[in-house]
């Protein structure tokens, strides 16, 4: 980090801040604070906007972020933005890594106590703690329960790829939910979509999701870049369709 008041050749700071879409006043306050401290031009936008710019190289379209949480952001050529889901572990993030892991752990508990069908997830869950009875306390007592549940998602997806019926059902339900989220975010004039996030690192899941998105009439593109690329592009381009979602504050220049 640059020391206060020292630019060291930096002319612009670009920030992608979580929550900036729903709290634009806080984003503006952050921009003003950084200008006062660093004496350089500052832009602040949402982290999902910088991710969108990076993934689609500044073009309109839809980006699905599928990681611990899940959110789709569609931006039309007119700059109109649609944000779908991203409602957090209590109210949303359906089909996310947290959602998959949570359903996988619940399936393991149901298999252990006789309420559900047998599944290889029971063995995988036992590796976490050694006792199914302790799982609720372990997850509930974690500093970030959503991340603790998301950490079990790869086990669910691996089991699905190996043919475990319970895991396959969870995976396929997650895919259906994510496709529904994407379709709700897509602008009418643009069906292009890029998918980013931790779940894309699982090859089987990525292939199943891409096939489902294609079957839904969406054109799946490989991400052109990441959120850092998006922030860098916003720093030098002011005519992108995302501009309505950007707060810019210029430093006083002598």
C-alpha positions as CSV (number, residue, x, y, z in Angstrom):
1,X,0.0,0.0,0.0
2,X,1.2,3.5,-0.8
3,X,2.0,5.7,2.2
4,X,-0.5,8.6,2.7
5,X,0.1,11.5,0.4
6,X,2.5,9.6,-1.8
7,X,1.5,8.7,-5.3
8,X,4.8,7.1,-6.4
9,X,3.8,7.5,-10.0
10,X,0.3,6.2,-9.5
11,X,-2.3,8.5,-11.1
12,X,-5.5,6.5,-10.4
13,X,-6.7,4.0,-7.8
14,X,-9.6,1.7,-8.9
15,X,-11.5,-0.1,-6.2
16,X,-14.0,-3.0,-6.6
17,X,-15.8,-3.0,-3.2
18,X,-18.3,-5.5,-2.0
19,X,-21.6,-3.9,-1.3
20,X,-21.0,-0.8,-3.5
21,X,-24.1,-1.6,-5.6
22,X,-26.5,-1.6,-2.6
23,X,-24.6,1.2,-0.7
24,X,-23.5,3.7,-3.3
25,X,-23.1,6.5,-0.7
26,X,-20.5,4.4,1.1
27,X,-18.7,3.9,-2.1
28,X,-18.7,7.6,-2.7
29,X,-17.4,8.2,0.8
30,X,-14.6,5.7,0.2
31,X,-13.6,7.4,-3.0
32,X,-13.5,10.8,-1.3
33,X,-11.4,9.4,1.6
34,X,-8.9,7.8,-0.7
35,X,-8.5,11.0,-2.7
36,X,-7.9,12.9,0.5
37,X,-5.3,10.4,1.7
38,X,-3.5,9.5,-1.6
39,X,-3.9,12.7,-3.7
40,X,-4.7,10.7,-6.9
41,X,-7.9,10.2,-8.9
42,X,-10.1,7.4,-7.5
43,X,-12.9,5.3,-8.9
44,X,-15.1,3.0,-6.8
45,X,-17.5,0.4,-8.1
46,X,-18.8,-2.9,-6.9
47,X,-16.6,-6.0,-7.0
48,X,-19.2,-7.7,-9.2
49,X,-19.0,-4.8,-11.7
50,X,-15.2,-5.0,-11.9
51,X,-15.6,-8.8,-12.3
52,X,-18.1,-8.3,-15.1
53,X,-15.8,-5.8,-16.9
54,X,-12.9,-8.2,-16.6
55,X,-14.8,-11.3,-17.7
56,X,-16.4,-9.7,-20.8
57,X,-13.6,-7.3,-21.5
58,X,-15.9,-4.3,-21.0
59,X,-18.7,-5.6,-23.3
60,X,-22.3,-5.9,-22.3
61,X,-23.6,-9.3,-21.4
62,X,-24.1,-11.5,-18.3
63,X,-21.5,-12.8,-15.8
64,X,-22.3,-15.6,-13.3
65,X,-20.1,-15.6,-10.3
66,X,-20.3,-19.1,-8.8
67,X,-18.2,-19.6,-5.8
68,X,-19.0,-19.7,-2.1
69,X,-21.9,-17.5,-3.0
70,X,-23.7,-17.1,-6.3
71,X,-24.8,-14.0,-8.2
72,X,-25.5,-13.1,-11.8
73,X,-25.0,-9.6,-13.2
74,X,-26.4,-8.7,-16.6
75,X,-25.5,-5.3,-18.2
76,X,-27.2,-4.2,-21.4
77,X,-25.7,-1.9,-24.0
78,X,-27.7,0.9,-22.5
79,X,-25.9,0.4,-19.1
80,X,-29.0,-1.0,-17.4
81,X,-27.9,-3.5,-14.7
82,X,-29.7,-6.5,-13.4
83,X,-28.3,-8.3,-10.3
84,X,-29.9,-11.6,-9.5
85,X,-29.4,-13.5,-6.3
86,X,-26.2,-12.9,-4.2
87,X,-28.6,-12.7,-1.3
88,X,-26.3,-14.5,1.1
89,X,-26.4,-17.8,3.0
90,X,-29.7,-17.2,4.8
91,X,-31.8,-15.9,1.9
92,X,-30.1,-16.9,-1.3
93,X,-26.8,-17.9,-3.1
94,X,-28.8,-20.8,-4.5
95,X,-26.7,-23.3,-6.3
96,X,-23.4,-21.9,-4.9
97,X,-20.6,-23.8,-3.3
98,X,-22.1,-23.1,0.1
99,X,-25.5,-24.4,-1.1
100,X,-23.9,-27.6,-2.6
101,X,-21.8,-28.2,0.5
102,X,-24.7,-27.6,2.9
103,X,-27.0,-30.0,1.0
104,X,-24.2,-32.6,0.8
105,X,-23.6,-32.4,4.6
106,X,-27.3,-32.6,5.3
107,X,-27.5,-35.7,3.0
108,X,-24.7,-37.3,5.0
109,X,-26.5,-36.7,8.3
110,X,-29.8,-38.1,6.8
111,X,-28.0,-41.2,5.6
112,X,-26.4,-41.6,9.1
113,X,-29.6,-41.5,11.0
114,X,-31.7,-43.5,8.5
115,X,-33.9,-40.7,7.1
116,X,-32.2,-40.7,3.7
117,X,-30.6,-43.0,1.2
118,X,-27.1,-44.3,1.5
119,X,-24.4,-42.1,-0.1
120,X,-20.6,-41.9,-0.2
121,X,-20.9,-38.5,1.3
122,X,-21.3,-40.0,4.7
123,X,-17.8,-41.4,4.5
124,X,-16.5,-38.0,3.3
125,X,-18.3,-36.1,6.1
126,X,-16.8,-38.4,8.7
127,X,-13.3,-37.4,7.5
128,X,-14.1,-33.8,8.6
129,X,-14.8,-34.6,12.3
130,X,-14.9,-38.4,12.8
131,X,-18.4,-38.1,14.3
132,X,-21.6,-37.1,12.4
133,X,-23.1,-36.0,15.7
134,X,-20.5,-33.3,16.0
135,X,-21.0,-31.9,12.5
136,X,-23.7,-29.3,13.4
137,X,-21.5,-27.9,16.2
138,X,-18.4,-27.8,14.0
139,X,-20.2,-26.0,11.2
140,X,-22.2,-23.7,13.4
141,X,-19.2,-22.8,15.5
142,X,-17.0,-21.9,12.5
143,X,-15.9,-18.3,12.1
144,X,-17.4,-18.4,8.6
145,X,-20.0,-21.2,8.4
146,X,-20.7,-20.5,4.7
147,X,-17.1,-21.1,3.9
148,X,-17.0,-24.2,6.0
149,X,-20.0,-25.6,4.1
150,X,-18.5,-24.5,0.8
151,X,-15.4,-26.4,1.5
152,X,-17.4,-29.6,1.3
153,X,-18.7,-28.8,-2.2
154,X,-15.7,-30.4,-4.0
155,X,-16.4,-33.7,-2.2
156,X,-20.1,-33.5,-3.4
157,X,-19.1,-32.8,-7.0
158,X,-16.4,-35.5,-7.0
159,X,-19.0,-38.0,-5.7
160,X,-21.4,-36.8,-8.4
161,X,-18.8,-37.3,-11.1
162,X,-18.2,-40.8,-9.7
163,X,-21.9,-41.7,-10.0
164,X,-23.2,-41.3,-6.4
165,X,-26.9,-40.8,-6.9
166,X,-27.5,-38.5,-4.0
167,X,-24.6,-36.2,-5.0
168,X,-25.7,-36.2,-8.6
169,X,-29.1,-35.0,-7.6
170,X,-27.5,-32.2,-5.6
171,X,-25.3,-31.2,-8.4
172,X,-28.1,-31.2,-11.0
173,X,-30.3,-29.2,-8.7
174,X,-27.5,-26.6,-8.3
175,X,-27.1,-26.4,-12.1
176,X,-30.9,-25.8,-12.6
177,X,-30.8,-23.1,-10.0
178,X,-27.8,-21.3,-11.5
179,X,-29.3,-21.5,-15.0
180,X,-32.5,-19.9,-13.6
181,X,-30.4,-17.2,-12.0
182,X,-28.6,-16.5,-15.2
183,X,-31.7,-16.4,-17.4
184,X,-33.3,-13.8,-15.0
185,X,-30.2,-11.6,-15.4
186,X,-29.8,-11.8,-19.1
187,X,-30.6,-8.6,-21.0
188,X,-33.1,-9.2,-23.8
189,X,-30.7,-8.1,-26.5
190,X,-27.6,-10.1,-25.4
191,X,-27.5,-13.8,-24.5
192,X,-23.7,-13.9,-24.0
193,X,-22.5,-15.2,-20.6
194,X,-19.3,-15.8,-18.9
195,X,-19.0,-18.0,-15.7
196,X,-16.3,-17.3,-13.1
197,X,-15.7,-18.4,-9.5
198,X,-14.4,-21.3,-7.6
199,X,-17.0,-23.8,-8.9
200,X,-15.6,-23.4,-12.4
201,X,-12.4,-25.1,-11.2
202,X,-14.3,-28.4,-11.0
203,X,-14.1,-29.8,-14.5
204,X,-17.2,-32.0,-14.4
205,X,-19.4,-29.4,-12.8
206,X,-18.1,-26.7,-15.2
207,X,-19.0,-29.0,-18.2
208,X,-22.4,-29.9,-16.9
209,X,-23.2,-26.2,-16.2
210,X,-22.0,-25.0,-19.6
211,X,-24.1,-27.6,-21.3
212,X,-27.2,-26.6,-19.3
213,X,-26.6,-22.9,-20.1
214,X,-26.2,-23.7,-23.8
215,X,-29.4,-25.7,-23.7
216,X,-31.1,-22.7,-22.2
217,X,-30.2,-20.6,-25.3
218,X,-27.2,-18.8,-23.7
219,X,-23.9,-18.4,-25.5
220,X,-21.1,-19.3,-23.0
221,X,-17.9,-17.4,-23.4
222,X,-14.5,-18.1,-21.8
223,X,-13.7,-15.3,-19.3
224,X,-11.4,-12.7,-20.9
225,X,-10.0,-11.7,-17.5
226,X,-10.6,-11.2,-13.8
227,X,-11.8,-8.4,-11.5
228,X,-8.3,-6.9,-11.4
229,X,-8.4,-6.7,-15.2
230,X,-11.8,-5.1,-15.0
231,X,-10.7,-2.5,-12.5
232,X,-7.7,-1.6,-14.7
233,X,-9.9,-1.2,-17.7
234,X,-12.3,1.0,-15.8
235,X,-9.4,3.2,-14.8
236,X,-8.6,4.0,-18.4
237,X,-12.0,3.8,-20.1
238,X,-14.9,6.0,-19.2
239,X,-17.3,5.1,-22.1
240,X,-18.1,1.5,-21.1
241,X,-21.8,0.6,-20.4
242,X,-20.7,0.0,-16.8
243,X,-20.1,3.7,-16.2
244,X,-23.4,4.3,-14.5
245,X,-22.2,1.9,-11.7
246,X,-18.9,3.8,-11.2
247,X,-18.2,6.7,-8.8
248,X,-15.2,8.8,-9.9
249,X,-13.6,11.5,-7.8
250,X,-10.7,13.5,-9.2
251,X,-7.9,14.7,-7.1
252,X,-7.2,18.5,-7.0
253,X,-4.5,19.2,-9.5
254,X,-2.3,22.3,-9.3
